[in-house]
Amino acid sequence: MKKIKIQYIFFVLMLLMMGACKKDVKSDISKNDDRDIRVLKVQYLGHDYDASAFGENQLMYTKECTYHYDSDGHLSYIMNDDILRAQVEYNNDQIKVTNGIEQNQIFSSYWDNSIIKSRDNKIDNIMVTTLHLSIEPQNIITQDGIDISRKSDGKLKSVLLEGTPDVPVTSSPLYYGLATEILSYNDNGLPDKLETPFFYWSDPDYYTADFTFQYNRAEDVPMKLKRLVNEELLFSNRYGITNFDLHFIDSTRNFSQLGEGNWLISFGFPQLYILEEKSEYLVSKRTSTKYKGGINENSDPDGSKEYFKTIVHDFPYIHNPKEKTLEIAGLKIWYEYVDNDKNQ
C-alpha cells in the first residue's frame, strides 16, 4: 500500500512538472501578442532598379527607410537611405509631418505636410497641404481634409478627400486613389469588400475597383504589426506623404496603380490607428475587379461602368520572431517591442 502511495505521489509530481514545462514553452510563443511595437526599418525585397534611371527628381524613392525616435520614444524623422524624407513635430493633440526633400524637386505638385489629429489614439482627421508648382508669379497651395468616417459601432466606413465628392482623385499623380469606402465586414470584424477609384498615368480615363480580401490568423505576428500591414493593404492609411512602392513592378517595369506607399508614415505611428487598434488576422489575398467609368457624373452621366479586368495578389508572409522581422507584400519590416510606460 505504501509503495502504491509513493508511486501515486511520484506520478502527480511528474504531471505537475510536465505542466510547468509546457507552460514555459507557451510563454515563449507570441500568440496574439498585443504589446506595443515600434517599426525600426523597412526594406524593399527584390529591389533592383537603378535610381538614376528615374531622374534626379525621384531619388527619394530608394531601397531602405529607417525610423528615428526621440528619447521619449516618439517618431522624430524618417530617412530614405541617406536622404531626410520627413520630419515630425508635436503640438498637444496634433502631429505635423513635413515632407522636406520634395520641396527642392521640380514637380508639378507634391505633398508639403500632413497634420494628424487624434483622440485616444484614434485618428479623427488629417489635413494635407499640397503645393502645385505654377508658371504664375506664385505657386498654388491647396489644403485638403482627409475625412475619416465611422459607423455607429465605431468601425471604419470610409476615408475620403473632404469637400470633393465629385472628384475623388485630384490632378496630382501622388493622390493615388485617395478614396476608400468599405462595403462590408467579415465575421471577424475586418473589411472583406471595399471600393476605391484609381487611374493610370498612361490612360486619361478614370476607373473604379471593387476589392475583396481574405485573411490568415498569423498568430505568431504581433497584433499591432498585423494592423499596420492591414491598414496599408486595405488602403485605409491615407496619411499624405508616401513612397512609390515598387514591389508590384511587373515585367514592363510599371509602378503599382493601387496607391501603396502610405506605410511610409503610418508605420512610424503604430500607437495611432484608423482601421482598428489591433488585429488578430493578417491580409492574405486581395482580389481587384476593375471597371472603366462609374466615377462621377462628369465622366459618366449615366453612372455606367464597364468591366476591365481582375487581378489577384497573394500575400504570403515570413515572420522571424527571434530577429523580429516580417516579410510581406514586397516589404521586409524590422520592429521591436517598447515599454508601455515610456510611451504614454
Disulfide bonds with the S-S distance in Angstrom:
none
